[in-house]
Amino acid sequence: MNRVLLFAVLLTGCCLFAANNNYDPEVFAVRGKARDYTNVFPPQVKTIAVITPASYPGPKTLLAGIKLLRKAGYKVKVYPNVLRKPEVADKTGYAAIPVEYRIADFEAAWRDLENDMIICSRGGRGTEELVANINWAKLPRRPELFLLGYSDVTMLLSFMVSKGYGRPVAGPTANGLPGLAARIVPVMKKVFHGEAVSLKLKPLKPGEASGKVVAGLLSRYVRVVDAGYDFSARGKIVVIESVSCTSRGVSRDLEFLLQKGFFKDASALVFGHFARPVDKKQIDIVLEKFAGKLDIPVYRGFPFGHQADNLVIDFSRPAFIKNNVITFPEIKPTKDKENEK
C-alpha cells in the first residue's frame, strides 16, 4: 500500500513539474558539446525568421536555439508574438495565444523578402487554426522560402504542398536545436546542401520505390484529411511518425487514412519514430499487420520524429528505396542557384 501511495505521489509530482515547466516533447536534453549549425542550412539562407504557429514555447530552450543560430552566423528575426504568454494557463503545456497574434507574425515573416527561411519555435496545438485563418490569397507564393517544423506543423506543411506555397521542410523546431543528436547535424547539412544521403531501413513489406518525400505526424495527417486540404500522396514516399501513442490510437488513425484513400497511389510508406509509446510491443504488431494491408512497400526506421535523432526532410528532394536502403541522390546546383544570395 505504501508503494502504491509513493508511486501516486511521484507521478503527480512529475505531472506538475511538466505542466509548470511547459512540457514540450520536441525538447531534448543537451548531451556533449554545444551544437554547431554553421553552414548547415542551404547556402542561400542568410536570414531566418522565428515564429510561433501554435503552442507557447519554453523561453529557455527557444532562446538557446536562437542563440545557436546567431552563433552560426545567421541573421535571426524573432517576431513580436513568439514569446507572448497565453492568458489562460494550460496544465498540459499546450496553450496557445489568440490566433490573430500568430497570424500577424506569420504573414509579416512571409512577406519580408529578406527572410530566406521561417523556422517554427515549436509545434504543440493550434496550427490548424492558424492555417484556416491566414489570408493566403494576399500572400506571394514564394517557392524559394523554406519553412521548417514538424509535429503539429504537419498541418501547415501539408497545406503548403497542396496549394503550392513556399518550400516545406519537416524537421527540428527552433527549441529542439540545442538537444538535436550530434550525429544528425552533419547529415542535416548534407540534406540541405543537396549531397547524397543513404539510410538503412527495416522492411515490413520490402520493395523498390521512388518519388519525392513528404513527412508528418500521424494524428495530424488525420486532421489534414478531415480538414479537406486536398493533400495528395500520389507518387510520394510518405514518412509517418507519432508520439505519446497507444496501439489502439495508431491502429485507428492508420485505418482511417487507409479508408480515406490517403495511401492510394503513394510510392511507399516509411515509419519514423513512435516516441514515448504506451505499449511499444503492441504498436510494433499494429505496424506489421498494417503493412500487409497495403500494396506498396512499407518500411520503418527512418530517423524522423519526436526523438533527438530527428532528420530534416526537404519535400522537394526526390529519393529512392532499393535493397532496404533509402537514398537521396546528389543534387547538383544550377548556375542560377549558385548565384542566389
Disulfide bonds with the S-S distance in Angstrom:
none
